[in-house]
Amino acid sequence: MGLGDIIEDTRDFLSEEFEVNRDLILPENSLKDTLDLDSLDYVDLVVLIEENLNIKVTGEDFKEIETFGDFYALIQKKLSL
């Protein structure tokens, strides 16, 4: 599974879970604003990532995340792709 597949899978589960149009989940868009995340939503996001991608992330990992591109880079790093 390559990064492209992971991005597509991630767009699918994020759009479903957060009820956001999949077409808005673009690398340059804000993760927080697009998904309308509050602090509790970040907990849900961590669980979703662990369940769907089988990787461990923490709230600390999200401190530097601004865009979906940053988010994908984090996933790539965690999966060592």
C-alpha positions as a LaTeX table, in Angstrom:
\begin{tabular}{lrrr}
\hline
Residue & $x$ (\AA) & $y$ (\AA) & $z$ (\AA) \\
\hline
Met1 & 0.00 & 0.00 & 0.00 \\
Gly2 & 1.51 & 3.28 & $-1.11$ \\
Leu3 & 0.96 & 6.82 & 0.09 \\
Gly4 & $-1.62$ & 7.48 & $-2.64$ \\
Asp5 & $-3.74$ & 4.57 & $-1.39$ \\
Ile6 & $-3.40$ & 5.75 & 2.19 \\
Ile7 & $-4.48$ & 9.28 & 1.23 \\
Glu8 & $-7.55$ & 7.94 & $-0.59$ \\
Asp9 & $-8.49$ & 5.67 & 2.34 \\
Thr10 & $-7.95$ & 8.54 & 4.77 \\
Arg11 & $-10.14$ & 10.88 & 2.72 \\
Asp12 & $-12.87$ & 8.22 & 2.76 \\
Phe13 & $-12.96$ & 7.62 & 6.50 \\
Leu14 & $-12.52$ & 11.29 & 7.40 \\
Ser15 & $-15.34$ & 12.43 & 5.12 \\
Glu16 & $-17.62$ & 9.74 & 6.51 \\
Glu17 & $-16.77$ & 10.26 & 10.19 \\
Phe18 & $-16.79$ & 14.07 & 10.14 \\
Glu19 & $-19.56$ & 14.39 & 7.53 \\
Val20 & $-17.47$ & 16.53 & 5.22 \\
Asn21 & $-17.46$ & 16.51 & 1.43 \\
Arg22 & $-14.53$ & 14.30 & 0.39 \\
Asp23 & $-13.57$ & 16.89 & $-2.25$ \\
Leu24 & $-12.71$ & 19.38 & 0.51 \\
Ile25 & $-10.05$ & 17.09 & 1.97 \\
Leu26 & $-7.15$ & 18.45 & $-0.06$ \\
Pro27 & $-3.46$ & 18.70 & 0.91 \\
Glu28 & $-3.51$ & 22.52 & 1.05 \\
Asn29 & $-6.69$ & 22.80 & 3.16 \\
Ser30 & $-6.72$ & 23.26 & 6.92 \\
Leu31 & $-7.32$ & 20.02 & 8.80 \\
Lys32 & $-8.96$ & 21.75 & 11.75 \\
Asp33 & $-11.16$ & 24.12 & 9.74 \\
Thr34 & $-12.23$ & 21.62 & 7.09 \\
Leu35 & $-13.21$ & 18.97 & 9.63 \\
Asp36 & $-14.45$ & 21.60 & 12.14 \\
Leu37 & $-12.40$ & 19.96 & 14.90 \\
Asp38 & $-12.63$ & 20.76 & 18.58 \\
Ser39 & $-10.49$ & 19.18 & 21.30 \\
Leu40 & $-12.78$ & 16.15 & 21.65 \\
Asp41 & $-12.75$ & 15.60 & 17.89 \\
Tyr42 & $-8.98$ & 15.21 & 18.01 \\
Val43 & $-9.47$ & 12.26 & 20.37 \\
Asp44 & $-11.86$ & 10.74 & 17.82 \\
Leu45 & $-9.32$ & 11.42 & 15.08 \\
Val46 & $-6.55$ & 9.61 & 16.99 \\
Val47 & $-8.83$ & 6.58 & 17.45 \\
Leu48 & $-9.85$ & 6.63 & 13.77 \\
Ile49 & $-6.22$ & 6.69 & 12.65 \\
Glu50 & $-5.34$ & 3.80 & 14.92 \\
Glu51 & $-8.34$ & 1.75 & 13.75 \\
Asn52 & $-8.07$ & 2.51 & 10.04 \\
Leu53 & $-4.32$ & 2.78 & 9.51 \\
Asn54 & $-3.05$ & 0.67 & 12.39 \\
Ile55 & $-0.59$ & 3.31 & 13.60 \\
Lys56 & $-0.23$ & 5.03 & 16.96 \\
Val57 & $-0.48$ & 8.80 & 17.10 \\
Thr58 & $-0.81$ & 11.15 & 20.04 \\
Gly59 & $-2.19$ & 14.62 & 20.59 \\
Glu60 & 1.42 & 15.76 & 20.63 \\
Asp61 & 1.77 & 14.62 & 17.00 \\
Phe62 & $-0.90$ & 17.14 & 15.99 \\
Lys63 & 0.82 & 20.23 & 17.40 \\
Glu64 & 2.58 & 20.93 & 14.11 \\
Ile65 & $-0.29$ & 19.82 & 11.85 \\
Glu66 & $-1.96$ & 22.66 & 9.96 \\
Thr67 & $-3.03$ & 21.17 & 6.63 \\
Phe68 & $-4.00$ & 17.78 & 5.30 \\
Gly69 & $-0.59$ & 17.76 & 3.59 \\
Asp70 & 1.04 & 17.99 & 7.03 \\
Phe71 & $-1.29$ & 15.25 & 8.23 \\
Tyr72 & $-0.32$ & 12.97 & 5.33 \\
Ala73 & 3.36 & 13.64 & 6.02 \\
Leu74 & 2.82 & 12.53 & 9.63 \\
Ile75 & 1.14 & 9.33 & 8.47 \\
Gln76 & 3.91 & 8.72 & 5.95 \\
Lys77 & 6.53 & 9.20 & 8.68 \\
Lys78 & 4.70 & 6.89 & 11.10 \\
Leu79 & 4.39 & 4.20 & 8.43 \\
Ser80 & 7.99 & 4.78 & 7.25 \\
Leu81 & 6.96 & 4.97 & 3.61 \\
\hline
\end{tabular}
